[in-house]
């Protein structure tokens, strides 16, 4: 007569948990991504506020097109146009993004703006 199987072998289960633990230990540091560094504006008295700020406004449409002064700009020329235009707008950049535009299109615009020398960027949803 054969003996019945009374014990569960947990060695394979332990191996699986150790492999998962190692995978998580390797992947966890990669998930710590740097975010966008934002600075909170300080309180400014009304006497110090300029009457009309000179801000360049760029619209990101629902199909990820860029509009500067109501003229469409191709993504390839975006950095060049930003470098030229931002000289006339010392107070920074306002990005008006459509609710259906992609995050990648806005992030690309922000990268190009930082590379062009823009110090202040604001984002608004239209």
VENMOGI-V720845 format. One record per residue. N is the residue number from 1. RES is the residue in one small letter. PHI is phi in degrees with one decimal (999 if undefined). D_FIRST is the distance of its C-alpha to the first C-alpha in Angstrom with 2 decimals. Layout:
[[N	RES	PHI	D_FIRST] [N	RES	PHI	D_FIRST]]
This chain:
[[1	x	999	0.00] [2	x	-83.4	3.80] [3	x	-76.3	6.65] [4	x	-78.3	9.28] [5	x	-81.8	12.64] [6	x	-102.8	14.94] [7	x	-114.7	17.95] [8	x	-98.4	20.58] [9	x	-84.4	22.12] [10	x	-95.5	25.85] [11	x	-60.9	27.27] [12	x	-63.7	28.13] [13	x	-65.7	29.66] [14	x	-64.0	31.74] [15	x	-60.7	32.91] [16	x	-63.7	34.10] [17	x	-64.8	36.01] [18	x	-66.4	37.64] [19	x	-64.2	38.78] [20	x	-62.5	40.22] [21	x	-63.1	41.95] [22	x	-64.2	43.54] [23	x	-60.5	44.69] [24	x	-65.0	46.29] [25	x	-68.2	47.98] [26	x	-78.3	49.49] [27	x	-79.9	50.61] [28	x	-56.0	51.98] [29	x	-65.5	55.14] [30	x	-72.2	55.92] [31	x	-78.7	56.04] [32	x	-81.4	58.86] [33	x	-96.4	61.74] [34	x	-75.9	65.38] [35	x	-90.2	67.03] [36	x	-77.8	70.64] [37	x	-81.2	72.79] [38	x	-113.9	75.04] [39	x	-111.1	77.96] [40	x	-85.2	79.09] [41	x	-68.1	82.83] [42	x	-84.9	84.94] [43	x	-68.0	87.32] [44	x	-121.8	90.64] [45	x	-68.7	93.89] [46	x	-61.6	95.56] [47	x	-69.6	98.53] [48	x	-89.2	96.36] [49	x	-77.0	94.77] [50	x	-72.2	96.34] [51	x	-67.3	97.81] [52	x	-128.7	96.05] [53	x	-69.8	93.12] [54	x	-99.0	92.95] [55	x	-120.9	89.38] [56	x	-80.0	88.13] [57	x	-108.0	86.01] [58	x	-121.9	83.41] [59	x	-103.1	81.57] [60	x	-106.6	78.07] [61	x	-79.4	77.72] [62	x	-64.1	74.67] [63	x	-103.6	74.28] [64	x	60.2	74.57] [65	x	-96.8	78.22] [66	x	-105.7	80.49] [67	x	-118.6	83.93] [68	x	-115.3	86.57] [69	x	53.9	89.87] [70	x	60.8	88.63] [71	x	-118.8	88.26] [72	x	-72.5	84.93] [73	x	-121.3	83.90] [74	x	-71.7	81.28] [75	x	-59.3	78.39] [76	x	-69.7	79.60] [77	x	-94.9	83.06] [78	x	-59.4	81.90] [79	x	-64.6	82.24] [80	x	-65.6	85.69] [81	x	-65.5	87.02] [82	x	-61.8	85.65] [83	x	-60.4	87.36] [84	x	-75.0	90.67] [85	x	-73.7	90.46] [86	x	-68.7	89.24] [87	x	-63.4	92.48] [88	x	-86.9	94.30] [89	x	-128.7	91.84] [90	x	-72.9	91.64] [91	x	-85.3	89.83] [92	x	123.4	86.53] [93	x	-131.8	84.40] [94	x	-115.4	83.14] [95	x	-100.9	80.21] [96	x	-104.5	80.07] [97	x	-102.4	76.69] [98	x	-66.3	75.89] [99	x	-62.2	72.85] [100	x	-98.1	71.19] [101	x	-74.3	71.95] [102	x	-85.7	69.10] [103	x	-63.3	68.49] [104	x	-61.4	68.72] [105	x	-66.3	72.27] [106	x	-70.0	73.43] [107	x	-64.2	71.75] [108	x	-62.9	73.39] [109	x	-62.9	76.75] [110	x	-64.5	76.28] [111	x	-62.9	75.43] [112	x	-63.3	78.49] [113	x	-66.0	80.64] [114	x	-62.3	79.56] [115	x	-66.0	80.25] [116	x	-78.4	83.67] [117	x	102.3	84.52] [118	x	-72.4	84.01] [119	x	-93.0	83.68] [120	x	-123.6	83.03] [121	x	-127.1	80.75] [122	x	-119.9	80.24] [123	x	-123.3	77.91] [124	x	-135.4	78.64] [125	x	-98.3	76.83] [126	x	-110.2	78.99]]
